[in-house]
């Protein structure tokens, strides 16, 4: 996700359109050039070149971004042979929490949703929580139980607490929220 955030920031600064594959709208998955107007780690606003109609897009629904020199950031879920058939984890990340602890938190949320959304749900609550905490640690470089805040440069996009993650917020609000959603997902399956 760091590359996605960087690509959006560069496109916002330059005003040049990005070619994006998006899982939504009338033609999901088709290439669409978009001029980025703003983004906050969860959503971005953009318009097609030559049109003034600004639309909201979810970063988590980006399938791929075509960069200069034909390079592509491919975010489509890759099947993991270790995953057993069953529900995928995407529903536990929707919708995002109503508030955030620090400014880096929405970027971490989007990153974890992209990392885990296409994965099959683990067979137990404890395996699910272990997976979420492992991905949190991988994304931030630290355990959420080591400290109260973590700075992640990739999530720094302006503001006083830019790039900072509130571990307390994740321990007390986000992990319990994800756990409740996971249990609901497993009951529904």
N, C-alpha and C positions, 0 to 999 in steps of 0.2 A: 504494500500500500504506500510505502514511502515514495516509490516512483510515481504513483498516481498523484499524490499530493504535490510532488515537485512539478509534474507535468501541468497540473491545473494552475499552480502558482505562476509558472513561466508563461502559460497561455494568457492568464489574467493580466500579467505585467506587459506582455508584448501586444496584446490585442489580436494576435494571429489566431485563426480558427484551428481547433483540434478535430481530427476525425475520430468519432467515438462510435462503438457498438454498444447499444443500450438495450437492456431487457425490459422494455416497456413501450408504451405509445402504440400508434397504429401499425408500425412496422418493426416489431422487436427484433434486435440482432442485426439490422441493416446499418450500413455505414451512414453516418450523418455528420456533416461538418458543423461544429458549434463554436461560437465566440463566447468565451467565458466572461460573465459579468461580475460574479461574486461566488464565494464558497465559504463554508464554515466548518468543514470536517464531516458533515452528514449530508448536506444538500449543496447543490450549486445551481446558480441561475445562469442561463445562456440563451442565445438566440442564433438562428441560422443566418449566415452571411446574406445581407441584402434584405433581411426582414427585421422589423422592429418588435416583433412579438417575443417577449421574454418568457421563458418557461422554467419551472423548477424541476430539477433532476436529483435523484438520490445517488450518491457516490457508490453505495453498496450495489447498485443495479448496473454499474458499468461492466460490460463484458470484455471490452478491449479498447485500447487507445492506440491510434497510429501516430507515431512520432516522425520527425524528419528523418531522412535517409532510409525510409521504409521500415524502421524499427517498430515493433509492436509490443505493448504491455498487454499480455493476455491474462485476464482475470477469470476466465471461464473455469468452473470447478473441474478439477482433475479427479477421476475416480481413484480411490485408494483401495488397493486389493485387500488391505487389512479390515476395511469397513464391511460389516455384514449388511445384508439388505434390511431395510427398515426406514423409518422416517429420517429425514435430514434435519440438521439443526437450524436451518434458516429461520423458522418461525420463532425461535427463542430470542432472536435479535430484532424482532419487529413488534411494536414500535420501539424506538429508543427511549431511554428514561426521560421524564419530563424536565429534569434539571441536571446540572453537572456540578461537580466539585470544583475543578479547575479547568482552564482553557484547553489543555491537552486531552481531557477525557473524551470529548466527542470524536477526536481523531483516532484514539485507541479503540473506541467502540466500533467505529467503521472498519478499522483494521482487523479486529477480532471477528466481526461479522463476515468479512471477506475470507479470512483464513478458515473459519469453522462452518460457515453457512452451508456449504456443499457436502460436508461430512455426514455420514450416517450417525445417528444418535448412539452413544455408548450404551451398553446393556444395563448399567446401574447409575444411581445418583452419584455415588462416590467416584466412579470412573468419569462421569461427566464433569464433576467439579475439578478432578485432577487434570483433565484435558484443558479446561478453561484456564486454570491457574498456570499450567505449563505454557500455554500460548501467550498469556499475559506476560509471563517471565521472559519468554523468547522475544516478544515485541518490545519490551521495555528494558531488558537486560538485568532486571532485578525481580526478586520475589515481592509480591504485594504485602508480605508479612515482615519484611526487613526494615521498613521505614515508613514514614507518613506521606512523603512526596518523592516523586521520581521525575527528573528532567529528561525528556526525549527530544533531541534536536529535530527529528523528522516531523514532530507534531507542533513545532513552533511556527506560528503564522501570524504573530502580532498580538499585542495586549500584554498587560502586566504579568499574568501567570502563564503566558504563552509557552507551550511545550511541557508544562508541568502536569503530572498525573497525581490525583489525590487517592492514595492507597486506602485511606480511611473511607472515602466515598465508595470505592470498589468493594471493600470488605463488608461495609455495613449496608449498602444499598444495591449495588449492581450484582454481586455474586448471589445474594438471596433472591433478587428478581429473576436472574437467569435460572436459578435452581427451581423456583416455582413454575416458570414457563417450561422447563425441561420435564418436570413431573406431569404437568398438564398435557404436554406433547405425548408422553409415553402412555398416559391413560387413554388418550384419543386414538392411539394406534391399534 
